[in-house]
Amino acid sequence: MADDLVAIDSAELERRIAEVRERMRPIEQQLTSLRGERDVLLTERRRRDRLTQREARADLKSAMREGKFPTIAELVAGSAAGALDDYAFNLKTGGEVRLGYPGARAQSLTFTDGVQAAQAADLAAAARLYEKGWELGSPGRPGVRVHFPGTRQERLVGADEVFARTRTSEPP
């Protein structure tokens, strides 16, 4: 076909271009219509997803208020063993968080005796420190260091503001 095009004159080339554009016009109109239809459907799917997420978060907050999930302080005080990754942690506002520093490979809790700090990588270590009288936080800064998954945003929050639920249990 490329050899064929070299042999035609400019007027014939322009005629062929116009012919192809004319054949493309209804297809482009159809494609525009289909894209609009697709966008309406995708918007409805996003609306439903947001509604589902909002309802799940409201149910989770309600369950936390009813006491169905322990706070991180209650979990540490009442457990003897287990991995922190066995639990999903949520703020009292319903947002999911991870314990410790952003970018860390594993979740951890920081404890202090008022002078020094120690990291607990699992609930057994946390329970040992708690039994010795150590408190959640670092010297002069009580609380639990949390960060939002997938971000570098971190906060120090009160131990009564972080709730734990087992990962096997779905949010209510």
C-alpha positions in Angstrom: 0.0 0.0 0.0 2.9 2.4 0.8 4.2 1.9 -2.8 0.7 2.5 -4.1 0.5 5.9 -2.3 3.8 7.2 -3.7 2.4 6.9 -7.2 -0.8 8.9 -6.6 -1.0 12.7 -7.0 -1.9 15.2 -4.2 -5.5 15.7 -5.2 -6.1 11.9 -5.1 -4.4 11.7 -1.7 -6.6 14.5 -0.3 -9.7 12.8 -1.7 -8.8 9.5 0.0 -8.1 11.3 3.3 -11.5 13.0 3.1 -13.2 9.7 2.3 -11.6 7.9 5.3 -12.6 10.8 7.6 -16.1 10.6 6.4 -16.2 6.9 7.1 -14.7 7.5 10.6 -17.3 10.2 11.6 -20.2 7.8 12.6 -17.8 5.5 14.4 -16.4 8.4 16.4 -19.9 9.6 17.2 -20.7 6.1 18.4 -17.5 5.9 20.4 -18.4 9.3 22.1 -21.8 8.0 22.9 -20.4 4.7 24.3 -17.9 6.6 26.4 -20.6 8.8 27.9 -22.7 5.7 28.7 -19.7 4.1 30.3 -19.0 7.2 32.4 -22.5 7.3 33.7 -22.3 3.7 34.8 -18.9 4.2 36.4 -20.2 7.2 38.3 -23.1 5.1 39.6 -20.6 2.4 40.7 -18.5 5.0 42.6 -21.6 6.4 44.3 -22.6 2.9 45.5 -19.1 2.2 46.7 -19.0 5.4 48.6 -22.4 4.6 50.2 -21.2 1.1 51.1 -18.0 2.5 52.7 -19.9 5.2 54.6 -22.4 2.6 56.0 -19.6 0.2 57.0 -17.7 3.0 58.7 -20.9 4.1 60.6 -21.5 0.5 61.6 -17.9 0.2 62.8 -18.1 3.4 64.8 -21.4 2.2 66.4 -19.8 -1.1 67.3 -16.9 0.7 68.9 -19.2 2.9 71.0 -21.1 -0.2 72.1 -17.9 -1.8 73.3 -17.7 -4.7 70.9 -14.1 -3.9 70.1 -11.4 -3.3 72.8 -9.2 -0.3 72.8 -5.5 -0.8 72.3 -4.9 -0.3 76.0 -7.5 -3.0 76.9 -6.0 -5.3 74.3 -2.5 -4.9 75.7 -3.7 -5.3 79.3 -5.8 -8.4 78.6 -3.6 -10.4 76.2 -0.6 -12.6 76.7 0.4 -13.3 73.1 -0.3 -12.7 69.5 0.9 -10.7 66.6 -0.1 -7.1 66.1 -0.8 -7.9 62.4 -3.6 -10.3 63.5 -5.6 -7.1 64.3 -7.0 -4.2 62.3 -6.8 -1.0 64.2 -9.3 1.9 63.8 -9.4 5.4 65.3 -12.6 6.3 67.1 -13.6 8.2 64.0 -13.6 4.9 62.1 -10.5 5.4 60.0 -8.1 2.5 59.7 -4.6 3.0 61.0 -1.4 1.0 61.5 0.7 1.1 64.7 4.1 2.6 64.8 6.1 4.5 62.2 5.2 5.0 58.5 7.4 2.9 56.3 8.2 0.3 59.1 8.0 -3.3 57.9 6.1 -4.3 61.0 3.7 -2.7 63.4 5.0 -1.8 66.9 4.0 -0.2 70.1 6.2 2.2 72.1 6.3 2.0 75.9 7.9 4.2 78.4 8.7 4.0 82.1 9.0 7.8 82.2 12.7 7.9 81.4 13.4 5.3 78.7 11.4 3.9 75.8 11.1 0.4 74.4 9.4 -1.0 71.3 7.0 -4.0 71.5 6.8 -5.8 68.2 4.0 -8.2 69.4 1.4 -8.5 72.1 3.6 -10.8 74.3 6.3 -8.1 74.5 3.7 -5.4 75.1 2.1 -7.5 77.9 5.5 -8.0 79.6 6.2 -4.2 79.5 2.7 -3.4 80.7 3.0 -5.8 83.6 6.2 -4.1 84.6 4.3 -0.8 84.9 5.4 0.7 81.6 2.8 3.0 79.8 2.0 3.4 76.1 4.0 6.3 74.6 7.4 7.8 74.9 8.9 9.9 77.8 6.8 13.0 78.1 4.5 11.9 75.3 1.8 9.5 76.3 -0.2 7.7 73.6 0.0 5.5 70.6 1.8 6.4 67.4 -0.3 5.5 64.4 -0.1 6.2 60.7 -2.6 5.9 57.9 -1.9 3.0 55.5 -0.3 4.0 52.3 0.7 7.5 53.6 3.5 9.1 55.5 1.0 10.9 57.7 1.3 9.9 61.4 -0.2 11.0 64.7 0.1 10.4 68.4 -3.3 9.5 69.8 -4.6 8.5 73.2 -4.7 4.7 73.9 -8.5 5.0 74.4 -8.9 6.4 70.8 -7.6 3.3 69.0 -9.7 0.2 68.7 -8.7 -3.3 67.7 -10.6 -5.9 65.9 -9.4 -9.3 64.6 -8.6 -9.3 60.9 -10.8 -12.4 60.5 -13.8 -10.5 61.6 -15.4 -8.2 59.0 -16.4 -4.7 60.0 -19.9 -4.8 61.4 
